[in-house]
Amino acid sequence: MTWTFSEDLDAYLSAAGAAVAARPVENTVLLTCAAALQRRGLAAFGEAAPLFGWWRGAGGEVDAAALWTPPHPLVVSAVPVEAVDPLARACEQHGASAVDAERRLAAALAGQWPGCRSVREHRLYRLGELIPPSPVPSGRARTATGADRALLADWFRAFGRDTGLPAAGVEAAVAERLSYGGLMVWEHDGAPVSVAGVSRPAEGAVRLAPVYTPPERRGRGFGAAVTAALSSSARAAGASEVLLFTDLANPTSNGLYQRLGYRPVTDRVVIERKG
């Protein structure tokens, strides 16, 4: 029983791809990140080389996987109990100071690292029956175009500042989303007032992110309207699962998405160790 870590994406996909794909909802980030690295190259999320990991159990089967794209935290799937301590040691060995894991695993890892702190808690939701917002604000949803590029780049940066998430490669991220119609805006009085993005499908599942409304436009239902419109569009395009994450520190967004028909799946915690 052992963890294997490699900078070889093909080796990771060959070893762990099927195991990760078997749980497309819970492993949505692992799936979409690996697909983006395949499509856009290993520098898609930053200059540092990504690191890929997989755990083989006693029978030789792959039971867990991990993916690290610095400066983002290492993202890890559900992990068997016997793999936790070796994972903690591997993080220390490879210099991964932040880990994004399901709550129980995050607590187990934190127990291995004195002084470890929680820096973010977020919840994964899946769409049940879509419930359109009522009332619907004035305006309309439309797919974003190249004419929106500069505005959307500014909004992506603002979203990063609001959430504390790394905002490297914003222009490339916006261009990538525009290339497949992955950004939708809500227009009011002829101008965009809110945006929602959606990932490419991965094993039939898509994930909404980001959802952003400038501060001066908030409280008028634009974010709910564009989220509902994009959720409906994703379903109509054939997505078997429509997913999104929320920051558990934001009760407004958690309440909003549940009113639209999103239901909790699991909570994840980003922990950061000293040194």
C-alpha positions as CSV (number, residue, x, y, z in Angstrom):
1,M,0.0,0.0,0.0
2,T,1.6,3.3,-1.1
3,W,1.2,6.7,-2.5
4,T,2.9,7.4,-5.8
5,F,3.6,11.0,-6.8
6,S,4.7,12.1,-10.3
7,E,4.8,15.2,-12.5
8,D,3.7,12.9,-15.4
9,L,0.0,13.7,-16.2
10,D,-0.3,10.7,-18.5
11,A,1.0,8.3,-15.9
12,Y,-1.6,9.8,-13.4
13,L,-4.5,9.4,-15.8
14,S,-3.4,5.9,-16.7
15,A,-3.2,4.9,-13.1
16,A,-6.0,6.9,-11.4
17,G,-8.2,8.2,-14.2
18,A,-10.9,5.4,-14.0
19,A,-11.0,5.6,-10.2
20,V,-11.5,9.4,-10.2
21,A,-14.1,9.2,-13.0
22,A,-16.1,6.7,-11.0
23,R,-17.2,9.5,-8.6
24,P,-17.7,12.4,-11.0
25,V,-19.7,14.5,-8.5
26,E,-17.3,14.3,-5.5
27,N,-14.2,14.4,-7.8
28,T,-15.4,17.3,-10.0
29,V,-12.3,19.5,-9.3
30,L,-9.9,16.6,-9.9
31,L,-11.6,15.8,-13.2
32,T,-11.9,19.4,-14.5
33,C,-8.3,20.3,-13.5
34,A,-6.8,17.3,-15.2
35,A,-8.8,17.9,-18.3
36,A,-7.7,21.6,-18.4
37,L,-4.0,20.5,-18.0
38,Q,-4.5,18.1,-20.9
39,R,-6.0,20.7,-23.1
40,R,-4.1,23.9,-22.1
41,G,-0.7,22.4,-21.0
42,L,0.9,21.9,-17.6
43,A,1.2,25.7,-17.1
44,A,-2.5,26.2,-17.2
45,F,-2.8,27.2,-13.5
46,G,0.6,28.6,-12.9
47,E,4.3,28.4,-13.7
48,A,5.1,25.7,-11.1
49,A,4.9,22.1,-12.3
50,P,1.8,20.3,-11.2
51,L,2.1,17.2,-9.1
52,F,-0.2,14.2,-9.3
53,G,-0.7,11.4,-6.8
54,W,-2.5,8.1,-6.4
55,W,-2.9,5.5,-3.6
56,R,-2.9,1.8,-4.3
57,G,-4.5,-0.4,-1.7
58,A,-3.5,-3.9,-0.6
59,G,-5.1,-5.5,-3.6
60,G,-3.2,-3.1,-6.0
61,E,-6.3,-1.1,-6.9
62,V,-6.3,2.7,-6.9
63,D,-8.4,3.9,-4.0
64,A,-7.5,7.7,-3.8
65,A,-6.0,10.5,-5.9
66,A,-4.5,13.9,-5.4
67,L,-3.7,16.8,-7.7
68,W,-1.6,19.9,-6.9
69,T,-1.4,22.9,-9.2
70,P,0.6,25.6,-7.3
71,P,-0.3,28.2,-6.1
72,H,-3.6,26.4,-5.4
73,P,-4.0,23.9,-2.5
74,L,-3.4,20.2,-3.2
75,V,-6.9,18.7,-3.9
76,V,-7.4,15.2,-2.7
77,S,-10.3,12.7,-3.1
78,A,-11.7,10.6,-0.4
79,V,-8.9,8.6,1.2
80,P,-8.9,5.2,3.1
81,V,-7.9,5.5,6.7
82,E,-4.6,3.7,6.2
83,A,-3.6,6.3,3.5
84,V,-3.9,9.4,5.7
85,D,-0.6,9.2,7.6
86,P,1.4,8.5,4.4
87,L,-0.4,11.4,2.7
88,A,0.5,13.8,5.5
89,R,4.2,12.7,5.2
90,A,4.0,13.1,1.4
91,C,2.7,16.6,1.7
92,E,5.6,17.5,3.9
93,Q,8.1,15.9,1.6
94,H,6.8,17.6,-1.5
95,G,6.2,21.0,0.1
96,A,2.4,21.1,-0.2
97,S,1.5,23.5,2.6
98,A,-2.3,23.7,1.9
99,V,-4.7,20.8,1.3
100,D,-8.3,20.9,0.1
101,A,-10.1,17.8,1.4
102,E,-13.5,16.5,2.6
103,R,-14.1,17.6,6.2
104,R,-13.2,14.2,7.9
105,L,-10.0,13.8,6.0
106,A,-9.0,17.5,6.6
107,A,-9.5,16.9,10.4
108,A,-7.4,13.7,10.2
109,L,-4.6,15.5,8.4
110,A,-4.8,18.5,10.8
111,G,-4.2,16.1,13.6
112,Q,-0.8,15.2,12.0
113,W,0.3,18.9,11.8
114,P,0.5,20.8,15.1
115,G,-0.4,24.4,14.5
116,C,-2.4,23.6,11.3
117,R,-5.2,26.1,10.7
118,S,-8.4,26.0,8.6
119,V,-8.4,28.8,6.0
120,R,-11.7,28.1,4.1
121,E,-14.7,25.8,4.4
122,H,-16.8,25.3,1.3
123,R,-19.8,23.1,0.4
124,L,-20.4,21.2,-2.8
125,Y,-24.0,21.3,-4.1
126,R,-25.7,19.4,-6.9
127,L,-28.8,20.7,-8.7
128,G,-32.1,18.9,-8.0
129,E,-35.2,20.4,-9.5
130,L,-34.4,23.9,-10.7
131,I,-36.6,26.5,-9.1
132,P,-36.5,29.8,-11.0
133,P,-36.2,32.9,-8.9
134,S,-39.3,34.9,-8.2
135,P,-39.6,37.6,-9.0
136,V,-37.2,37.6,-12.0
137,P,-35.3,40.9,-12.2
138,S,-35.7,43.0,-15.4
139,G,-33.3,42.2,-18.1
140,R,-32.1,39.1,-19.9
141,A,-29.5,36.4,-19.9
142,R,-27.1,36.0,-22.9
143,T,-23.9,34.1,-23.6
144,A,-20.9,36.3,-23.2
145,T,-18.8,37.3,-26.2
146,G,-15.4,38.6,-27.0
147,A,-16.8,42.1,-26.6
148,D,-17.2,41.4,-22.9
149,R,-13.6,40.1,-22.4
150,A,-12.1,43.2,-20.6
151,L,-15.0,43.6,-18.3
152,L,-15.1,39.9,-17.5
153,A,-11.4,39.9,-16.7
154,D,-11.9,42.7,-14.3
155,W,-14.8,40.8,-12.7
156,F,-12.7,37.6,-12.4
157,R,-10.0,39.6,-10.6
158,A,-12.6,41.1,-8.3
159,F,-14.0,37.7,-7.6
160,G,-10.5,36.5,-6.6
161,R,-10.1,39.4,-4.2
162,D,-13.5,38.8,-2.6
163,T,-12.9,35.1,-2.1
164,G,-9.2,35.1,-1.4
165,L,-8.6,32.6,-4.3
166,P,-5.5,32.9,-6.6
167,A,-6.2,35.0,-9.6
168,A,-3.3,34.1,-11.8
169,G,-3.9,33.8,-15.6
170,V,-7.2,35.6,-15.6
171,E,-7.1,36.6,-19.2
172,A,-6.4,33.1,-20.3
173,A,-9.2,31.8,-18.1
174,V,-11.7,34.2,-19.6
175,A,-10.5,33.4,-23.1
176,E,-10.9,29.7,-22.5
177,R,-14.4,30.1,-21.1
178,L,-15.4,32.3,-24.0
179,S,-14.1,29.7,-26.5
180,Y,-16.8,27.3,-25.7
181,G,-19.6,29.6,-24.5
182,G,-18.8,28.9,-20.9
183,L,-19.8,32.4,-19.6
184,M,-23.2,33.9,-19.3
185,V,-24.1,37.5,-18.3
186,W,-27.3,39.1,-17.1
187,E,-28.0,42.3,-19.0
188,H,-30.0,45.2,-17.4
189,D,-30.6,48.4,-19.3
190,G,-28.4,47.1,-22.1
191,A,-25.3,46.5,-19.9
192,P,-23.9,43.4,-18.2
193,V,-24.6,43.4,-14.4
194,S,-23.7,39.9,-13.4
195,V,-21.8,36.8,-14.7
196,A,-21.8,33.1,-14.2
197,G,-19.4,30.6,-15.6
198,V,-19.6,26.9,-16.3
199,S,-16.9,24.3,-16.8
200,R,-16.7,21.9,-19.7
201,P,-18.4,18.6,-19.0
202,A,-16.3,16.0,-17.2
203,E,-17.9,12.6,-17.1
204,G,-21.3,14.2,-17.8
205,A,-21.0,16.7,-14.9
206,V,-20.4,20.5,-15.1
207,R,-19.6,22.9,-12.4
208,L,-20.7,26.6,-12.1
209,A,-18.0,29.1,-11.2
210,P,-17.5,31.9,-10.8
211,V,-20.8,33.7,-10.0
212,Y,-20.1,37.4,-9.6
213,T,-22.1,40.6,-9.3
214,P,-20.3,43.9,-8.7
215,P,-21.1,45.4,-5.2
216,E,-23.1,48.3,-6.5
217,R,-25.4,45.8,-8.4
218,R,-26.0,43.4,-5.5
219,G,-29.3,42.8,-3.8
220,R,-31.4,43.1,-6.9
221,G,-31.5,39.4,-7.9
222,F,-29.2,39.5,-10.9
223,G,-26.9,36.8,-9.5
224,A,-29.8,34.5,-8.9
225,A,-31.2,35.2,-12.3
226,V,-28.0,34.5,-14.2
227,T,-27.3,31.4,-12.1
228,A,-30.7,30.0,-12.8
229,A,-30.4,30.7,-16.5
230,L,-27.0,29.0,-16.8
231,S,-28.1,26.1,-14.7
232,S,-31.1,25.6,-17.1
233,S,-28.9,25.9,-20.1
234,A,-26.4,23.3,-18.8
235,R,-29.2,20.9,-18.2
236,A,-30.7,21.5,-21.6
237,A,-27.2,20.9,-23.2
238,G,-27.2,17.4,-21.6
239,A,-25.3,17.7,-18.3
240,S,-26.1,14.8,-16.1
241,E,-25.0,16.7,-13.0
242,V,-24.9,20.5,-12.4
243,L,-22.7,21.4,-9.5
244,L,-21.3,24.4,-7.6
245,F,-19.3,25.2,-4.5
246,T,-20.2,27.9,-1.9
247,D,-18.2,29.4,0.8
248,L,-19.8,28.3,4.1
249,A,-18.9,31.7,5.6
250,N,-21.4,33.3,3.2
251,P,-24.9,32.4,4.4
252,T,-26.4,34.6,1.6
253,S,-25.0,32.5,-1.2
254,N,-25.8,29.2,0.5
255,G,-29.4,30.3,1.0
256,L,-29.7,31.5,-2.5
257,Y,-28.5,28.3,-4.2
258,Q,-30.7,26.2,-2.1
259,R,-33.7,28.3,-3.1
260,L,-32.8,27.6,-6.7
261,G,-32.9,23.9,-6.1
262,Y,-29.3,23.0,-5.2
263,R,-28.8,20.4,-2.6
264,P,-25.7,19.7,-0.4
265,V,-23.4,16.9,-1.2
266,T,-20.3,17.3,1.0
267,D,-18.3,19.8,2.9
268,R,-14.6,20.4,2.1
269,V,-12.0,22.3,4.2
270,V,-8.8,24.0,3.1
271,I,-6.2,23.5,5.8
272,E,-2.8,25.1,5.9
273,R,0.1,23.7,7.9
274,K,3.1,25.6,9.3
275,G,6.3,25.5,7.4
